[in-house]
C-alpha cells in the first residue's frame, strides 16, 4: 500500500475540497492501493474528506483507497500496517487519536 501525504490545503472546507479534487486527485498513482494521509483537522473537514475517499475507492475498485488524519508517524505506521492486512477495507476516512481513546466507561445496567 502506497502512502501519499496531503499537505498545504486551505483551512476553509470548500476551498480545501476544491484544491484536493483539482490538484491532488489528478496526480494519484494508478497502480497501487493507497493510504492518503491528511493533516489533523476539526469537524468541518470530515464530511468532504470522507466523501472524497469513498468516491475515489468506488471509482478505482478493485484497488483499495483509504485515508487517515494524523501527524504522528507512529500512528500512521500502525494504521498502514493494519490496513495493509485488511483486504476488505476500502473507502474509509479514519481520524486517528494518538492520545488514546481515554477511559472506558461502564455501560448502564
N, C-alpha and C positions, 0 to 999 in steps of 0.2 A: 504494500500500500504506500503510495507516494504522499508526502506531506507538502502542502502548499500553504504558506503563511500569507494571510490577507492583511495588509497594512495600509496606513495612510488614507483611511476612509473618512469622510467628513462626519462631524458629530450629529448632524441632523439626519433622522432616519430616511426621509425621502431622497435626500442628496446622496446618502451612503448607498442606498439600494440602486439608485441610478448609476453611480460610478461603478459599483460591483458588476451590474449587468452590462454596462457599456465598455468597461475596460478589462475586468478580470475574467468574465465568462469566455470571452473570445480567445483568451490565452491559455485556457485549461488544457493540460495534456490529454490526449485522446486514447492512450494505450495502457492505462493503469488504473486500478482502484485508487481513490483519492481520499485523503483526510484534509479538509480545509480547516485552517486554524485562524479564527478571528480573535482580535483582542477582546478582553472583558468589556462588557457594556451594560448599561442599565436596561430596564424592561422595554424601553421604547424601540430597541433594535431587534428584539426577539422575533416578532412576527415575520418581518421581511426576511430575516436570515433563515428561519425555519422553512418558509415557503420557497425560498430560492434553492435551498439544499434539496428539498423534496422534489421540486420540479427538475432539477439537474439529474437527480438519481433516476427519475422516470424516463427522462429523455435519453439517458446514456446506458440504460439497462442492456445487458446484464452486468455491466461494470458497476461497482459499488462506489457511491459518493456519500460521505458523512462529514460532519463538521463539529468542532468543539470551539468553545470560547474560553481561552485561558492565556495567561502569560507565564505559566510555570512549566519549565522544560520537563520536570518530573511528572507533572500531571498529564502533559501532552504525550509523553512516552508511555505512560500507563494506559491512557485511552487508546493509543495506537496499537499497543500490544493486545489489548482486549478486542478491539475492532478487527484487527488482522485475523484473529482466530474465530470470529463470529460471522460466518459466511452469510447468514440470513439477515443481517442488519444493514440497511441502506436507507438513505434519505433522512437521516436523523441529525438534529442540531442539539448538541449537548453542552450547556454551560457547565463548566467544571468548578467545583468549590474546593479549592486547595486548603481551606481552613478546616474542612470536615463538616459533616452534617450537624454536629452538635449532639447534645444529649438526647438519647431516645426516651421519649415519654411513654409511660404505660398507657394502654388504652383503657377507657372507662368500662367497667364491668356491668 
